[in-house]
Amino acid sequence: MPSNTDDLKRLADATEDIRKLLIFALLRNGASQAQVAAALSVNQSSISRLFPQAKGSARTRK
């Protein structure tokens, strides 16, 4: 039987994945990294590091 620690780890991982998907959706729909960062009260560089290979590409695909 999994421990509570294992359950919490899986939940934390899933929560982080959902957070990244929501941030990606905002970027894909035209929000800037600065706007997303301000909404989350984090530095823009924190948002940039989430998607290093996609830097600037969210707006160019529209």
Sequence and secondary structure as in RCSB ss.txt:
>XXXX:A:sequence
MPSNTDDLKRLADATEDIRKLLIFALLRNGASQAQVAAALSVNQSSISRLFPQAKGSARTRK
>XXXX:A:secstr
   HHHHHHHHHHHHHHHHHHHHHHHHHTT  HHHHHHHHTS HHHHHHHSGGGTTHHHHT 
